[in-house]
């Protein structure tokens, strides 16, 4: 029997969860921990009265940002919903709340400035050669984000 760990925040019995769901949970908990560490280092560095220690703490904070981004990239690669939303919002231009509005209204899809510097296709259709459809359009047509299938992480009963 394994000892309980801090990340044991499952809301459903483990035997009902696929390995994909468990791994996604691990990544999300790790991302949360990295973001918390970033916040802690930032506060400590700002409150610190020793400039050299402050510089070390800022260095440590930046390392945590790297770890968080690596985990976020893993989530993007494993989940089409993460991928579509990251494609929509990261490197977008203009007011953030207007980015989604421009996509749903059929505008350019990346806010005021068109596609971001990463060369993504407008509308969040990363490299699909489409003009912005993808699963975002499917979600508008009634597809739910509330199942592991729509999250792109396997079925509820399969992939154990």
Helices and strands as residue ranges (DSSP letters): G 14-16, H 19-47, H 51-78, H 80-89, H 96-104, G 111-113, G 122-124, H 134-140
